[in-house]
Amino acid sequence: MSEWLKRPYKVVYIHVSEDDLKKRLALRQEKEKRADDDLDAIALRFERFKEHTVPAIEFFRKEGTLVEVSGEHPIEDVHVAVMQALKLV
């Protein structure tokens, strides 16, 4: 086992549904006209997330170091949830 895996650590995964993310990105695209928020770019980001990030999430879940927090709430509530999940408050 790698040395860094022996140290106590937590990995925070702020989960937001794909539908909610698509809505948020569409709103941001509408307001900010960002080129990286067009439908093709969004689809590519979700594809890359599933390809690269989901396996990492599963790895840390199996290791017992993953802390999952819902990101489908106001920013302040998500912050509090992360702090509580990490037992920092």
C-alpha positions as CSV (number, residue, x, y, z in Angstrom):
1,M,0.0,0.0,0.0
2,S,1.3,3.5,-0.8
3,E,2.5,5.6,2.1
4,W,-0.1,8.3,1.4
5,L,-2.9,5.7,1.8
6,K,-1.7,4.9,5.3
7,R,-2.4,8.4,6.5
8,P,-5.9,9.3,7.8
9,Y,-7.7,11.4,5.2
10,K,-11.1,12.0,3.7
11,V,-12.2,12.7,0.2
12,V,-15.2,15.0,-0.1
13,Y,-17.6,14.3,-3.0
14,I,-20.3,17.0,-3.4
15,H,-22.9,15.1,-5.3
16,V,-25.3,17.0,-7.7
17,S,-27.6,15.1,-10.0
18,E,-26.8,15.3,-13.7
19,D,-30.2,16.9,-14.4
20,D,-29.6,19.7,-11.9
21,L,-26.1,20.3,-13.2
22,K,-27.4,20.6,-16.8
23,K,-29.9,23.2,-15.6
24,R,-27.2,25.1,-13.7
25,L,-24.9,25.1,-16.7
26,A,-27.7,26.1,-19.1
27,L,-28.5,29.1,-16.8
28,R,-24.8,30.0,-16.6
29,Q,-24.5,29.8,-20.4
30,E,-27.5,32.0,-20.8
31,K,-26.1,34.6,-18.4
32,E,-22.4,34.5,-19.2
33,K,-22.3,33.2,-22.8
34,R,-19.4,30.9,-21.9
35,A,-18.2,28.8,-24.8
36,D,-17.4,25.9,-22.5
37,D,-21.1,25.7,-21.4
38,D,-22.6,24.8,-24.8
39,L,-24.4,21.4,-25.1
40,D,-21.5,19.6,-26.8
41,A,-19.0,20.8,-24.1
42,I,-21.4,19.8,-21.3
43,A,-21.9,16.4,-22.8
44,L,-18.1,15.9,-23.1
45,R,-17.6,17.0,-19.5
46,F,-20.2,14.4,-18.3
47,E,-18.5,11.7,-20.4
48,R,-15.1,12.6,-18.9
49,F,-16.6,12.6,-15.4
50,K,-18.0,9.1,-15.8
51,E,-14.8,7.9,-17.4
52,H,-12.3,9.3,-15.0
53,T,-13.9,10.6,-11.8
54,V,-16.5,7.9,-11.1
55,P,-13.8,5.2,-10.8
56,A,-11.9,7.4,-8.3
57,I,-15.1,8.0,-6.3
58,E,-15.7,4.2,-6.2
59,F,-12.1,3.6,-5.1
60,F,-12.4,6.0,-2.2
61,R,-15.8,4.7,-1.3
62,K,-14.4,1.2,-1.0
63,E,-11.4,2.5,1.0
64,G,-13.9,4.0,3.4
65,T,-12.5,7.5,3.0
66,L,-15.2,9.0,0.9
67,V,-17.5,11.6,2.4
68,E,-20.6,12.3,0.3
69,V,-22.5,15.6,0.6
70,S,-25.5,16.7,-1.4
71,G,-24.7,19.8,-3.4
72,E,-28.3,20.4,-4.3
73,H,-28.8,23.0,-1.6
74,P,-27.8,26.6,-1.2
75,I,-24.0,27.2,-1.0
76,E,-24.1,28.0,2.7
77,D,-26.0,24.8,3.5
78,V,-23.5,22.7,1.5
79,H,-20.6,24.3,3.3
80,V,-22.2,23.5,6.7
81,A,-22.8,19.9,5.5
82,V,-19.2,19.5,4.4
83,M,-17.9,20.9,7.7
84,Q,-20.2,18.5,9.7
85,A,-19.3,15.5,7.6
86,L,-15.6,16.2,8.3
87,K,-16.4,16.7,12.0
88,L,-15.0,20.2,11.9
89,V,-17.9,21.8,13.6
